């Protein structure tokens, strides 16, 4: 296996990560913010807590199983932090037995509130001794199931007498609040029903949702010893006909291929404990059959705890190896990485993806969908401006109109859109001072006099400004109302202020299918395959690109007197996005790189056959193309091409920029810079602003200690 970590080495690293980065006063937070290097922000205070009550229950289960294996008193000491966090979840609601979903520390909106997550429910600030905590209410049936199960595992496998007493007090309150009668309702402090465990489940046969409820009732009965909960448990088992379905071929559960992993995780984990608590032979038979049916629905997915629980119940250990293999494949980097399996030639949507090939689940692996091919894709950088004065100074705009700045040639970035508050289409830095920056927005031109730290509306108010085109002394702005000219690019005071309208837009003008020849002072644009030039204040028709059916040009640039454009064309029954060139200012065109499949006088060069071109840029070194095959480069301006994909995490690119600082490319896996025929990643925009998300590893820790407890794993694995 080479240098592969053992599972024991992995679990030690991942447990350390949880303790250092994912616990907020004992509460497990599944998601935290990290910077581009993976360093956490506000660890121990902020995180994703909408389901923290659930994942803390899983963490408590993991600690229970760990103690059962090691008999290490330090595990019990640490578990006190978790148990106190669970008590805090009740204290925050001020209703005994009503659980908060989770909490963070601090005052003001939480990380998730700022991102608009969970705002349809209610965030609240704690009071009194709990005033440091900001918490979220409206727990779900899943939350209660995980909480009660976590208590149950720890009580059964690990708790000392003092901890058992502590747990009984809290579980008694949960039982009285939600499980004291078969309405199974949770109410807020005003008496309003905020949760019904039944949901839309049938009331006369088994269901996944009600298996959670009956399991919770049994666990509460076991912990408290209260006959009320045992009676309610038996009544509910009879109402749902568990005794009848134990002997039926169909045990009544609605299961669907490739869906429902979340509920399956809940029920399998519940029933594993139920088989230790339940003494009735008929109910035990029903629970075993439920485990078998659920597992067989997900057998191909190789979800470790599913495999281990099934093997334990059926004694079919043939499935254990698949579970262990998944743990070995479990990724150690838990920062959300862009993943795009859908473009792989060997991708089969009907086959579950191994854990190290699919996108990370947002919180907990064993609830995720192993058939999901893509995830956590980066926002594409559509504009990149590099200062001519200092190439270390860069500004970037992404596909959603967000603005970013780097003073380190892309190594570190600042998020500027929170200071601007508008969607940005383009950005421009004064050639005379780095402090003056112009932003083309959907509400005119904004200007910053401090390098982007603050902004003010400056000109063309009410116009949608799409892009800037600068030359040595002037700036042209393509707007919703036409093309405008500012003659003060060389002025510190007036740059971007006074604009003169050059001409109205042609109907259908695309600002990115428009270019400016700085040598002649002429604009060119392509609309519906027709080429126009702006000469002496009028649009002049130059000709048509091709007589083939439809032509849409999405990019147009001029280099040394030749026009280049990305064209979506339909030759015959094909639909291509190709690169074209005109050496006579648009009167005639040739398609570049398709000579092998489209020979003739209208093409030259080869190497772009079968390639969908998204963008391109040209410099003295040649042409760089961003495409569905990655980055393709020609050093002879179109005669021959070669792919340059080394270093790209996903071999697909959407934008390319040839700048004074070098060549950059952007795509679904981030922004990269070319260095000696290999790409170095600088920025991944798949989180809020310039930050990314890291998820914790309670899923691995729980599955590992379950395997150790059952004897399927030892320290040598």
FIDO-561806 format. One record per residue (C-alpha): x, y, z; residue in one letter. Coordinates in steps of 0.02 Angstrom, whole numbers, padded with zeros to 5 digits, always signed. Layout:
# FIDO-561806
XYZA ...
***
This chain:
# FIDO-561806
+00000+00000+00000X +00153+00114+00001X +00137+00268+00110X -00050+00252+00136X -00104+00300+00312X -00175+00163+00420X -00354+00187+00476X -00292+00213+00654X -00176+00352+00596X -00319+00430+00498X -00440+00427+00644X -00314+00511+00759X -00286+00652+00635X -00471+00676+00602X -00517+00671+00787X -00387+00805+00820X -00462+00911+00680X -00635+00895+00759X -00575+00949+00931X -00471+01094+00867X -00586+01161+00732X -00763+01091+00738X -00821+01101+00919X -00907+01252+00994X -00910+01221+01181X -00939+01037+01149X -01063+01058+01005X -01006+00982+00840X -01021+01103+00694X -01015+01015+00527X -00952+01160+00421X -00827+01299+00456X -00758+01439+00350X -00576+01429+00297X -00465+01541+00192X -00391+01490+00025X -00249+01400+00116X -00369+01304+00227X -00341+01404+00386X -00499+01416+00493X -00590+01577+00531X -00662+01596+00705X -00640+01412+00748X -00733+01370+00908X -00854+01515+00887X -00939+01506+00716X -00990+01367+00598X -01134+01281+00510X -01253+01234+00650X -01424+01208+00570X -01407+01021+00604X -01277+01028+00742X -01393+00939+00863X -01392+00791+00741X -01206+00780+00708X -01167+00805+00892X -01271+00649+00922X -01163+00555+00797X -01007+00620+00886X -01075+00559+01052X -01105+00388+00972X -00924+00386+00911X -00861+00428+01085X -00970+00290+01158X -00900+00159+01040X -00723+00223+01064X -00738+00205+01252X -00812+00031+01231X -00656-00018+01132X -00518+00072+01229X -00591+00093+01404X -00497+00258+01410X -00560+00376+01546X -00504+00526+01443X -00645+00484+01323X -00771+00502+01464X -00694+00666+01518X -00710+00736+01343X -00888+00670+01329X -00938+00785+01472X -00912+00933+01354X -01032+00854+01230X -01162+00810+01361X -01158+00988+01428X -01179+01054+01251X -01335+00948+01234X -01404+01017+01397X -01366+01192+01334X -01475+01158+01181X -01624+01135+01298X -01580+01281+01410X -01571+01401+01263X -01751+01365+01212X -01809+01389+01394X -01931+01245+01364X -01883+01081+01449X -01864+00948+01315X -01867+01069+01168X -01700+01060+01077X -01617+01202+00986X -01542+01148+00822X -01375+01223+00870X -01283+01377+00927X -01133+01486+00888X -01042+01607+01001X -01046+01795+00985X -01164+01937+00949X -01243+01996+00788X -01292+01889+00638X -01209+01719+00628X -01110+01656+00479X -01261+01563+00414X -01378+01711+00441X -01264+01820+00337X -01268+01689+00199X -01458+01682+00205X -01459+01503+00271X -01604+01456+00382X -01678+01631+00383X -01852+01560+00349X -01846+01497+00529X -01791+01597+00681X -01620+01642+00747X -01617+01704+00927X -01492+01775+01050X -01472+01688+01217X -01506+01781+01378X -01431+01787+01552X -01288+01666+01573X -01317+01607+01394X -01311+01781+01315X -01148+01739+01226X -01238+01609+01119X -01338+01638+00961X -01452+01491+00926X -01572+01421+00799X -01741+01345+00838X -01869+01231+00752X -01788+01059+00770X -01835+00922+00647X -01884+00740+00671X -01708+00696+00612X -01635+00807+00747X -01732+00721+00885X -01688+00549+00819X -01501+00585+00817X -01506+00668+00987X -01598+00526+01074X -01492+00396+00984X -01332+00486+01037X -01390+00485+01217X -01438+00301+01200X -01271+00243+01130X -01171+00337+01260X -01282+00278+01403X -01272+00097+01345X -01088+00086+01295X -00992+00213+01397X -01076+00317+01533X -01021+00308+01714X -01151+00327+01851X -01135+00516+01862X -01155+00532+01674X -01303+00414+01674X -01389+00523+01803X -01351+00679+01698X -01419+00595+01540X -01576+00532+01627X -01621+00708+01681X -01608+00776+01503X -01689+00628+01417X -01834+00630+01540X -01871+00809+01487X -01863+00763+01303X -01979+00617+01333X -02105+00721+01430X -02105+00858+01299X -02119+00756+01138X -02152+00572+01176X -02275+00575+01322X -02421+00535+01206X -02438+00473+01029X -02470+00644+00954X -02279+00656+00957X -02274+00846+00950X -02147+00977+01003X -02208+01149+01054X -02121+01315+01077X -02131+01422+01235X -02296+01495+01175X -02373+01322+01156X -02369+01326+00966X -02336+01158+00881X -02173+01173+00785X -02142+00988+00751X -02246+00832+00727X -02144+00673+00717X -02279+00588+00615X -02263+00706+00469X -02351+00628+00320X -02311+00449+00374X -02448+00317+00365X -02523+00281+00535X -02562+00098+00507X -02402+00022+00438X -02213+00038+00458X -02116+00183+00384X -01938+00246+00394X -01992+00402+00487X -02092+00307+00618X -01953+00180+00644X -01855+00330+00707X -01996+00377+00826X -02020+00202+00896X -01832+00184+00919X -01827+00348+01015X -01970+00291+01127X -01880+00129+01167X -01717+00219+01205X -01806+00344+01317X -01892+00201+01407X -01725+00113+01430X -01637+00267+01499X -01774+00333+01612X -01855+00170+01665X -02023+00259+01651X -02165+00140+01610X -02257+00280+01516X -02130+00276+01375X -02124+00086+01367X -02314+00081+01355X -02314+00213+01219X -02180+00116+01127X -02280-00046+01130X -02442+00042+01081X -02356+00124+00933X -02276-00040+00877X -02447-00120+00879X -02530+00026+00789X -02398+00020+00653X -02417-00170+00642X -02235-00213+00670X -02289-00382+00740X -02389-00423+00583X -02257-00361+00460X -02121-00464+00543X -02183-00616+00447X -02235-00533+00283X -02130-00538+00126X -02151-00351+00110X -02116-00269+00278X -02202-00108+00226X -02056+00011+00203X -02055+00125+00052X -01878+00118-00017X -01816+00190-00180X -01660+00150-00281X -01522+00280-00269X -01619+00390-00147X -01655+00402+00038X -01482+00378+00111X -01520+00504+00247X -01667+00407+00319X -01573+00243+00295X -01429+00307+00402X -01551+00356+00539X -01645+00192+00543X -01494+00075+00528X -01406+00165+00670X -01564+00159+00775X -01598-00025+00745X -01419-00074+00786X -01452-00013+00963X -01631-00077+00965X -01568-00255+00943X -01475-00233+01108X -01623-00157+01199X -01771-00255+01131X -01809-00426+01205X -01969-00468+01110X -01924-00601+00980X -02054-00543+00854X -01997-00362+00860X -01815-00416+00849X -01859-00517+00695X -01946-00366+00618X -01796-00253+00654X -01675-00378+00579X -01780-00393+00422X -01790-00204+00410X -01601-00192+00420X -01583-00323+00282X -01707-00237+00168X -01634-00065+00193X -01456-00124+00166X -01498-00220+00008X -01574-00062-00063X -01405+00024-00042X -01287-00125-00056X -01188-00056-00204X -01150+00108-00118X -01019+00040+00004X -01073+00151+00148X -00964+00088+00290X -01087+00090+00437X -01222+00014+00326X -01105-00130+00283X -01045-00156+00461X -01220-00156+00537X -01285-00276+00404X -01137-00392+00430X -01165-00393+00618X -01351-00434+00602X -01339-00564+00464X -01163-00631+00499X -01128-00603+00314X -00953-00532+00331X -00925-00531+00143X -00982-00349+00141X -00857-00293+00273X -00713-00271+00151X -00812-00145+00049X -00843-00044+00207X -00659-00047+00253X -00610+00002+00076X -00721+00156+00088X -00632+00208+00248X -00463+00189+00163X -00526+00297+00020X -00599+00428+00138X -00517+00595+00093X -00409+00682+00222X -00432+00852+00141X -00607+00903+00195X -00609+01074+00111X -00745+01070-00021X -00654+01034-00183X -00735+01062-00354X -00777+00893-00431X -00844+00863-00606X -00864+00680-00650X -00997+00715-00782X -00864+00759-00911X -00767+00597-00887X -00776+00478-01034X -00793+00330-00915X -00930+00409-00809X -01083+00298-00787X -01231+00384-00702X -01299+00216-00648X -01146+00168-00546X -01111+00242-00373X -00951+00343-00365X -00816+00296-00238X -00802+00415-00092X -00636+00486-00153X -00705+00526-00327X -00872+00608-00288X -00907+00780-00212X -00901+00788-00024X -01070+00790+00060X -01106+00959+00138X -01110+00888+00315X -01110+00700+00337X -01053+00571+00209X -01173+00432+00255X -01325+00537+00213X -01257+00595+00045X -01294+00536-00131X -01153+00431-00207X -01227+00453-00380X -01205+00641-00381X -01067+00672-00509X -01028+00856-00486X -01017+00977-00343X -00934+01127-00262X -00890+01200-00432X -00802+01367-00429X -00880+01527-00494X -00794+01571-00656X -00685+01726-00666X -00749+01822-00816X -00637+01976-00807X -00458+01990-00747X -00369+02157-00744X -00183+02170-00707X -00105+02339-00671X +00020+02398-00801X +00114+02491-00664X +00130+02346-00542X +00088+02172-00608X +00064+02111-00430X -00096+02214-00422X -00244+02119-00495X -00433+02137-00496X -00553+01996-00541X -00740+01989-00577X -00835+01825-00565X -00987+01764-00661X -01105+01828-00526X -01036+02005-00533X -00930+01994-00375X -00767+02093-00367X -00600+02037-00294X -00426+02113-00274X -00251+02043-00253X -00090+02133-00209X +00014+01974-00224X -00010+01920-00406X -00154+01808-00356X -00084+01725-00200X -00199+01817-00078X -00365+01900-00117X -00485+02026-00041X -00672+02024-00069X -00731+02198-00123X -00914+02175-00167X -00969+02197+00014X -00897+02373+00002X -00975+02410-00167X -01145+02327-00153X -01178+02315-00341X -01155+02186-00477X -00992+02223-00568X -00965+02186-00752X -00790+02255-00778X -00651+02344-00685X -00512+02464-00736X -00362+02537-00642X -00288+02707-00683X -00121+02692-00774X -00051+02832-00665X -00099+02779-00490X -00152+02617-00410X -00273+02704-00295X -00399+02752-00431X -00509+02607-00488X -00666+02612-00595X -00804+02481-00587X -00930+02455-00727X -01093+02412-00639X -01276+02391-00680X -01304+02566-00612X -01167+02666-00695X -00982+02692-00662X -00919+02686-00483X -00749+02751-00431X -00632+02710-00288X -00494+02829-00237X -00415+02709-00113X -00380+02555-00218X -00551+02477-00194X -00577+02495-00007X -00722+02618-00031X -00830+02669-00179X -00944+02808-00237X -01060+02828-00386X -00968+02932-00514X -01051+02941-00684X -01175+02865-00808X -01299+02840-00666X -01444+02728-00715X -01351+02650-00862X -01297+02469-00866X -01110+02479-00903X -01049+02315-00976X -00865+02342-01007X -00722+02465-01022X -00605+02474-01171X -00453+02583-01133X -00318+02650-01246X -00174+02765-01199X -00278+02921-01163X -00460+02871-01178X -00586+02751-01104X -00733+02684-01202X -00880+02613-01107X -01006+02497-01188X -01171+02528-01100X -01355+02487-01117X -01379+02657-01200X -01235+02653-01323X -01046+02675-01328X -00975+02819-01226X -00803+02902-01226X -00705+02974-01080X -00552+03073-01135X -00476+03086-00963X -00390+02918-00941X -00229+03016-00917X -00305+03129-00785X -00307+03089-00600X -00453+03202-00560X -00569+03176-00706X -00540+02996-00755X -00709+02912-00773X -00811+03070-00741X -00858+03155-00904X -00925+03045-01044X -00976+03087-01221X -01092+02974-01318X -01007+02905-01474X -01153+02811-01550X -01309+02713-01508X -01296+02525-01499X -01352+02423-01646X -01502+02312-01603X -01434+02150-01530X -01258+02216-01498X -01161+02103-01380X -01029+02199-01281X -00914+02048-01282X -00934+02023-01470X -00868+02200-01493X -00687+02254-01502X -00585+02411-01532X -00434+02430-01645X -00320+02551-01553X -00215+02581-01709X -00359+02638-01820X -00481+02695-01686X -00619+02586-01762X -00745+02477-01670X -00800+02309-01740X -00950+02205-01688X -01040+02049-01748X -01229+02030-01736X -01313+01872-01799X -01165+01832-01910X -01158+02006-01987X -01000+02109-01960X -01006+02297-01934X -00875+02431-01907X -00898+02600-01825X -00821+02730-01940X -00843+02919-01927X -00995+02903-01816X -01090+02771-01916X -01103+02583-01913X -01044+02513-02080X -01093+02339-02138X -00936+02240-02180X -01006+02071-02230X -01066+01905-02163X -00957+01776-02077X -01033+01627-02166X -01188+01580-02261X -01209+01428-02150X -01371+01434-02050X -01349+01518-01882X -01194+01608-01818X -01177+01684-01645X -01013+01766-01597X -00982+01771-01409X -00805+01842-01408X -00721+01961-01530X -00542+02025-01521X -00420+02108-01639X -00235+02068-01647X -00114+02146-01771X -00252+02194-01891X -00344+02026-01890X -00512+01994-01809X -00533+01836-01706X -00697+01773-01639X -00779+01628-01546X -00922+01571-01656X -01067+01455-01622X -01112+01389-01795X -01215+01249-01869X -01129+01173-02021X -01255+01047-02084X -01321+00944-01940X -01175+00986-01824X -01172+01117-01686X -00999+01184-01649X -00920+01325-01552X -00761+01365-01647X -00628+01496-01670X -00628+01602-01828X -00514+01734-01901X -00531+01872-02030X -00380+01962-02103X -00486+02086-02202X -00583+02167-02059X -00731+02050-02066X -00763+02035-02252X -00709+01852-02259X -00674+01723-02124X -00585+01560-02096X -00616+01431-01961X -00458+01387-01864X -00400+01212-01822X -00532+01105-01908X -00446+01057-02071X -00454+00870-02034X -00644+00865-02025X -00691+01020-02125X -00562+01035-02264X -00570+01172-02393X -00532+01355-02421X -00633+01410-02268X -00522+01323-02140X -00339+01316-02095X -00237+01225-01965X -00286+01073-01863X -00297+01023-01681X -00465+01097-01628X -00572+00961-01705X -00711+00911-01585X -00672+01054-01466X -00803+01172-01397X -00719+01343-01381X -00779+01457-01241X -00648+01595-01242X -00477+01640-01309X -00339+01768-01292X -00193+01816-01402X -00020+01881-01362X +00149+01878-01446X +00174+01699-01387X +00020+01636-01480X -00163+01595-01451X -00234+01518-01293X -00407+01437-01302X -00521+01396-01156X -00628+01246-01201X -00722+01092-01146X -00558+00998-01165X -00462+01117-01053X -00332+01241-01117X -00268+01223-01294X -00120+01325-01357X -00052+01370-01528X +00119+01451-01543X +00099+01473-01732X -00067+01568-01722X -00181+01429-01776X -00086+01306-01884X -00059+01178-01745X -00122+01156-01568X -00079+01062-01409X -00171+01038-01245X -00097+01113-01086X -00194+01038-00941X -00060+00988-00817X -00108+01058-00647X -00292+01085-00687X -00401+00993-00562X -00541+00983-00691X -00493+00979-00877X -00617+01112-00929X -00592+01300-00940X -00710+01444-00973X -00602+01602-00978X -00421+01639-01022X -00320+01798-00999X -00150+01841-01075X -00085+01982-00964X +00076+02074-00921X +00091+01955-00772X +00073+01799-00877X -00068+01687-00937X -00215+01646-00823X -00361+01528-00848X -00524+01507-00754X -00646+01364-00749X -00751+01256-00632X -00600+01210-00526X -00536+01388-00501X -00418+01521-00566X -00244+01466-00620X -00081+01543-00680X +00029+01461-00811X +00206+01420-00756X +00318+01320-00873X +00178+01223-00958X +00091+01184-00793X -00052+01274-00705X -00039+01335-00526X -00205+01363-00439X -00227+01533-00358X -00409+01550-00312X -00563+01440-00288X -00726+01538-00278X -00847+01408-00212X -00887+01486-00044X -00941+01657+00019X -00824+01791-00047X -00646+01728-00050X -00678+01598+00085X -00709+01412+00069X -00795+01280+00173X -00721+01136+00270X -00829+00995+00334X -00785+00891+00485X -00757+00704+00491X -00876+00638+00622X -00939+00516+00489X -00769+00432+00477X -00740+00433+00665X -00908+00351+00701X -00887+00220+00564X -00709+00181+00619X -00753+00150+00802X -00906+00050+00751X -00790-00062+00650X -00668-00075+00795X -00808-00119+00916X -00875-00255+00802X -00701-00326+00774X -00696-00288+00588X -00549-00167+00607X -00394-00166+00716X -00248-00047+00735X -00153-00133+00594X -00282-00094+00459X 
***
